Amino acid sequence: MPEDLDELIEEMQRKRNRGFLGLPGRSGLYAVAVAVVLVAIVVTGYYQVAPNETGVVLRFGKFLTETHPGPHFKIPFGVDRVYKVRTAYQFKEEFGFRTKKAGIRSQYAKGDFSRESNILTGDLNIAVVTWVVQYRITDPRAYLFNVRNVRGTLRDVSEAAMRTVVGDMSFNEVIKLKRHQIEIAVKKKMQHILDMYGCGVSLFLVQIQDVHPPVPVEDSFDEVNRARQEMDQSINEAYQQYNKVIYRVKGEALQTVKAAEGTKIERINRAKGDAAYFSKLLVEYRKAPQVTRRRLFLETMRRVLPKLRQVYVVDSNMKGMVPLLDLRGTKTGGGK
């Protein structure tokens, strides 16, 4: 019996150490409470910043600091709060269309986006302009706290800037000539307004995807363009023919002028040479007239006689020579 009493007392003591109905005792409750507190501290105090993010830490709702990618700790239980902003990510906003699935063959969402794509030009025509804006967040603190809806603000600013720039140009300039100038002007105007608002974003690209007339007048516009292209083609062909003829005539005229100038120079030089020759000959003639006269005669005969086909030697005293000559088939001045 005493042994049973001792066992009963020990059993009651074990139950008391375990607590009522198997719950932990006082020391066990302390251990559980400490463990719960430690887990809560770790869960609410540890945070991880991704490689393309920047952490913005608030303490009691007031900006404290910015943290870089990696593991960090903060004061738990809501004292410090962390907002993660993707600063290394390039955001894109589309106007006039929406990309449903990007790829080699992108799929676009069906819908009416004419309210943002129909823009009035400077000559009171309507152009359907679709464009893309790409930007990055450069100031996380300004991005979070200066403007409530940065994305909506950026879209409104982009539409306003595009309408302002396109509204100062004619329809043909928007369609064909000044796309690049429009992109540069819109980007500059947008960045100025966003900086003035303190949105904390930096524009990377403003690119026009397509510009075309509204669908109801697209066929008429294409016909006008075809007519203009045919007109330009006819004008170019006419200019080509004109240039071909004009350049040929100018070349022939220049060739004739050059030939005439060459003939002129040749004749002048020949005349000068003949004049110099006769001047020297005159000097020799004055020195010895008979000798010079005879030398001139012999030189002339030496040049003329080889060109004759027949030579007749006639005595100077002979008379009535013509009836003896057979002049048939002779050519006057032919050297026979």
C-alpha positions as CSV (number, residue, x, y, z in Angstrom):
1,M,0.0,0.0,0.0
2,P,2.7,2.5,0.8
3,E,4.4,1.7,-2.4
4,D,1.2,2.3,-4.3
5,L,0.9,5.7,-2.4
6,D,4.4,6.6,-3.4
7,E,3.7,5.8,-7.0
8,L,0.5,7.8,-6.9
9,I,2.3,10.8,-5.5
10,E,5.0,10.5,-8.2
11,E,2.4,10.3,-10.9
12,M,0.6,13.4,-9.6
13,Q,3.9,15.2,-9.6
14,R,4.6,14.3,-13.2
15,K,1.2,15.5,-14.2
16,R,1.8,18.7,-12.4
17,N,5.1,19.2,-14.2
18,R,3.4,18.5,-17.5
19,G,0.5,20.8,-16.7
20,F,-3.3,20.3,-16.7
21,L,-4.6,18.0,-19.4
22,G,-1.1,17.5,-20.9
23,L,-0.4,21.1,-21.5
24,P,3.1,22.5,-20.8
25,G,4.0,23.7,-17.4
26,R,5.2,27.2,-16.5
27,S,8.8,26.6,-17.7
28,G,7.5,25.0,-20.9
29,L,5.3,28.0,-21.6
30,Y,8.2,30.3,-21.3
31,A,10.2,28.3,-23.8
32,V,7.3,28.2,-26.3
33,A,6.8,32.0,-25.9
34,V,10.5,32.7,-26.5
35,A,10.5,30.5,-29.6
36,V,7.4,32.2,-30.9
37,V,9.0,35.6,-30.4
38,L,12.2,34.6,-32.1
39,V,10.3,33.2,-35.0
40,A,8.2,36.4,-35.3
41,I,11.4,38.5,-35.1
42,V,13.0,36.5,-37.9
43,V,9.9,36.5,-40.1
44,T,9.1,40.2,-39.7
45,G,12.7,41.4,-39.6
46,Y,14.4,39.5,-42.4
47,Y,13.8,40.5,-46.1
48,Q,15.5,39.8,-49.4
49,V,16.0,42.3,-52.2
50,A,16.2,40.8,-55.7
51,P,19.0,41.7,-58.1
52,N,16.9,44.0,-60.2
53,E,15.2,45.8,-57.2
54,T,16.0,48.5,-54.7
55,G,14.5,48.4,-51.2
56,V,13.0,51.6,-49.8
57,V,12.8,51.3,-45.9
58,L,10.3,53.4,-43.9
59,R,10.4,53.7,-40.1
60,F,7.1,54.6,-38.6
61,G,6.0,55.7,-42.1
62,K,8.9,58.0,-42.7
63,F,11.6,57.4,-45.3
64,L,14.7,56.0,-43.7
65,T,17.1,54.6,-46.3
66,E,17.5,52.6,-49.5
67,T,18.9,49.1,-49.6
68,H,20.7,47.3,-52.4
69,P,20.1,43.7,-53.6
70,G,20.8,41.0,-51.1
71,P,19.7,39.8,-47.6
72,H,18.8,42.5,-45.0
73,F,17.3,42.9,-41.6
74,K,14.9,45.6,-40.3
75,I,13.2,46.3,-37.0
76,P,10.3,43.8,-36.8
77,F,6.7,44.0,-35.9
78,G,5.8,46.7,-38.4
79,V,8.2,49.3,-37.1
80,D,10.2,49.3,-40.3
81,R,8.4,48.6,-43.6
82,V,10.1,47.8,-46.9
83,Y,8.9,48.6,-50.4
84,K,10.7,46.9,-53.3
85,V,11.0,48.9,-56.5
86,R,12.3,47.3,-59.8
87,T,14.9,49.9,-60.7
88,A,16.9,47.7,-63.1
89,Y,13.8,46.7,-65.1
90,Q,12.8,48.4,-68.4
91,F,9.1,49.1,-68.4
92,K,7.1,49.6,-71.6
93,E,3.8,51.4,-72.3
94,E,1.9,50.9,-75.6
95,F,-0.4,53.4,-77.2
96,G,-2.9,52.6,-79.9
97,F,-2.4,48.8,-79.4
98,R,-1.8,46.2,-76.8
99,T,0.5,43.2,-77.1
100,K,-1.2,40.1,-75.8
101,K,1.8,37.7,-76.4
102,A,5.2,38.7,-77.7
103,G,7.2,36.5,-79.9
104,I,8.2,35.9,-83.5
105,R,4.6,36.3,-84.4
106,S,3.3,38.6,-81.7
107,Q,-0.4,38.4,-80.8
108,Y,-2.2,41.7,-80.2
109,A,-5.3,42.3,-78.1
110,K,-8.5,43.1,-79.9
111,G,-10.1,46.3,-78.9
112,D,-10.8,49.9,-79.9
113,F,-7.8,52.1,-78.9
114,S,-8.8,54.9,-81.3
115,R,-9.2,57.4,-78.5
116,E,-5.5,57.4,-77.8
117,S,-4.3,56.8,-81.4
118,N,-6.4,59.3,-83.4
119,I,-4.5,62.5,-83.5
120,L,-5.4,65.8,-85.3
121,T,-2.6,67.1,-87.5
122,G,-1.7,70.7,-88.2
123,D,-3.6,70.8,-91.5
124,L,-6.8,69.5,-89.8
125,N,-6.4,65.9,-90.9
126,I,-6.6,62.8,-88.6
127,A,-3.6,60.4,-88.4
128,V,-3.7,57.1,-86.6
129,V,-0.4,57.0,-84.6
130,T,0.7,54.0,-82.6
131,W,3.8,54.3,-80.5
132,V,5.8,52.8,-77.6
133,V,7.4,54.4,-74.6
134,Q,10.1,52.6,-72.6
135,Y,11.4,53.9,-69.3
136,R,13.2,53.0,-66.1
137,I,12.8,54.0,-62.5
138,T,15.8,56.0,-61.5
139,D,14.7,57.5,-58.1
140,P,12.7,54.9,-56.1
141,R,11.9,57.4,-53.3
142,A,10.4,59.9,-55.7
143,Y,8.6,57.2,-57.6
144,L,6.9,56.0,-54.5
145,F,6.0,59.2,-52.7
146,N,5.9,62.2,-55.1
147,V,3.1,61.0,-57.5
148,R,0.3,58.7,-56.6
149,N,-0.1,56.9,-60.0
150,V,3.2,57.3,-61.9
151,R,2.1,54.9,-64.7
152,G,-1.2,56.7,-65.4
153,T,0.6,60.1,-65.2
154,L,3.2,58.9,-67.7
155,R,0.5,57.7,-70.1
156,D,-1.3,61.0,-69.9
157,V,1.9,63.0,-70.4
158,S,2.8,60.8,-73.4
159,E,-0.5,61.4,-75.1
160,A,-0.4,65.1,-74.4
161,A,3.1,65.4,-75.8
162,M,2.4,63.3,-78.9
163,R,-0.7,65.4,-79.7
164,T,1.2,68.6,-79.2
165,V,4.0,67.7,-81.5
166,V,1.9,66.0,-84.2
167,G,-0.6,69.0,-84.1
168,D,2.2,71.3,-85.2
169,M,2.9,69.3,-88.4
170,S,1.1,68.5,-91.6
171,F,-0.3,65.1,-92.4
172,N,2.3,64.2,-95.0
173,E,5.1,65.2,-92.6
174,V,3.7,62.9,-90.0
175,I,3.1,60.0,-92.4
176,K,6.4,60.1,-94.3
177,L,9.0,62.8,-93.5
178,K,9.4,63.6,-89.9
179,R,8.9,60.4,-87.8
180,H,12.4,60.6,-86.2
181,Q,12.0,64.3,-85.4
182,I,8.6,63.6,-83.8
183,E,10.1,60.8,-81.6
184,I,12.9,63.1,-80.4
185,A,10.5,66.0,-79.7
186,V,8.0,63.9,-77.8
187,K,10.7,62.3,-75.6
188,K,12.2,65.6,-74.8
189,K,8.8,67.2,-73.9
190,M,7.8,64.1,-71.8
191,Q,11.0,64.0,-69.8
192,H,10.7,67.7,-69.0
193,I,7.2,67.3,-67.7
194,L,8.0,64.1,-65.7
195,D,11.0,65.8,-64.1
196,M,8.9,68.8,-63.2
197,Y,6.4,66.4,-61.5
198,G,9.2,64.5,-59.8
199,C,8.1,61.1,-60.9
200,G,11.6,59.5,-60.6
201,V,11.6,57.9,-64.0
202,S,13.9,58.3,-67.0
203,L,12.7,57.7,-70.5
204,F,14.8,55.2,-72.5
205,L,12.9,55.3,-75.9
206,V,9.9,56.8,-77.6
207,Q,9.3,54.9,-80.9
208,I,6.5,55.3,-83.4
209,Q,5.3,51.9,-84.5
210,D,3.0,52.9,-87.3
211,V,1.3,55.9,-88.8
212,H,-1.6,55.6,-91.3
213,P,-4.8,57.3,-92.2
214,P,-8.1,56.3,-90.5
215,V,-9.7,53.1,-91.9
216,P,-12.7,54.8,-93.6
217,V,-10.4,56.9,-95.8
218,E,-7.5,54.5,-96.1
219,D,-8.5,53.2,-99.6
220,S,-8.8,56.8,-100.9
221,F,-5.5,57.7,-99.4
222,D,-3.8,54.7,-101.1
223,E,-5.3,55.8,-104.4
224,V,-4.0,59.3,-104.0
225,N,-0.6,57.9,-103.1
226,R,-0.6,55.6,-106.2
227,A,-1.5,58.6,-108.4
228,R,1.3,60.7,-106.9
229,Q,3.8,57.8,-107.3
230,E,2.8,57.5,-111.0
231,M,3.2,61.3,-111.4
232,D,6.6,61.2,-109.8
233,Q,7.6,58.3,-112.0
234,S,6.5,60.1,-115.1
235,I,8.4,63.3,-114.0
236,N,11.5,61.2,-113.3
237,E,11.4,59.5,-116.7
238,A,10.9,62.9,-118.4
239,Y,13.9,64.3,-116.4
240,Q,15.9,61.2,-117.4
241,Q,15.2,61.7,-121.1
242,Y,15.8,65.4,-120.8
243,N,19.2,64.8,-119.1
244,K,20.1,62.2,-121.7
245,V,19.5,64.5,-124.6
246,I,20.8,67.6,-123.0
247,Y,24.0,66.0,-121.8
248,R,24.6,64.4,-125.3
249,V,24.0,67.7,-127.0
250,K,26.2,69.5,-124.6
251,G,28.9,66.9,-125.1
252,E,28.7,67.2,-128.9
253,A,28.8,71.0,-128.6
254,L,31.8,70.8,-126.3
255,Q,33.5,68.4,-128.7
256,T,32.9,70.7,-131.7
257,V,34.2,73.7,-129.7
258,K,37.4,71.7,-128.7
259,A,37.9,70.5,-132.3
260,A,37.5,74.1,-133.5
261,E,39.9,75.3,-130.9
262,G,42.4,72.6,-132.0
263,T,42.0,73.5,-135.7
264,K,42.4,77.2,-134.8
265,I,45.6,76.5,-132.9
266,E,46.9,74.2,-135.6
267,R,46.3,76.8,-138.4
268,I,47.8,79.6,-136.3
269,N,50.9,77.5,-135.6
270,R,51.1,76.5,-139.3
271,A,50.7,80.1,-140.4
272,K,53.4,81.2,-138.0
273,G,55.7,78.4,-139.2
274,D,55.1,79.3,-142.9
275,A,55.6,83.0,-142.1
276,A,58.9,82.2,-140.4
277,Y,59.9,79.9,-143.3
278,F,59.2,82.5,-145.9
279,S,61.0,85.2,-143.8
280,K,64.1,83.1,-143.7
281,L,63.7,82.2,-147.4
282,L,63.4,85.9,-148.3
283,V,66.6,86.6,-146.5
284,E,68.4,83.8,-148.5
285,Y,66.7,85.0,-151.7
286,R,68.0,88.5,-151.3
287,K,71.5,87.1,-150.8
288,A,71.4,85.0,-154.0
289,P,68.2,85.4,-156.1
290,Q,69.1,83.0,-159.0
291,V,70.4,80.3,-156.8
292,T,67.4,80.5,-154.5
293,R,65.0,80.6,-157.4
294,R,66.5,77.5,-158.9
295,R,66.6,75.7,-155.5
296,L,62.9,76.4,-155.0
297,F,62.1,75.1,-158.5
298,L,64.0,71.9,-157.9
299,E,62.5,71.3,-154.5
300,T,59.0,71.9,-155.9
301,M,59.7,69.4,-158.8
302,R,61.0,66.9,-156.3
303,R,57.7,67.0,-154.4
304,V,55.5,67.1,-157.5
305,L,57.0,64.7,-159.9
306,P,56.7,61.5,-157.8
307,K,52.9,62.1,-157.6
308,L,52.6,62.0,-161.5
309,R,51.7,58.8,-163.3
310,Q,53.1,60.0,-166.7
311,V,55.8,62.5,-167.4
312,Y,56.3,64.2,-170.8
313,V,59.6,65.9,-171.6
314,V,59.0,68.5,-174.3
315,D,61.5,70.6,-176.0
316,S,60.9,74.3,-175.4
317,N,61.2,75.0,-179.2
318,M,58.7,72.4,-180.2
319,K,55.4,73.6,-181.6
320,G,52.0,71.8,-182.2
321,M,52.5,69.3,-179.5
322,V,48.8,68.8,-178.4
323,P,47.7,66.7,-181.4
324,L,50.4,64.2,-180.6
325,L,49.2,63.6,-177.1
326,D,46.6,60.9,-176.2
327,L,44.5,62.7,-173.6
328,R,41.7,60.1,-173.4
329,G,40.9,58.9,-170.0
330,T,42.9,61.7,-168.4
331,K,41.4,63.6,-165.4
332,T,41.8,67.2,-165.1
333,G,44.1,68.0,-162.3
334,G,44.7,64.3,-161.7
335,G,48.4,64.5,-162.3
336,K,48.4,62.6,-165.7
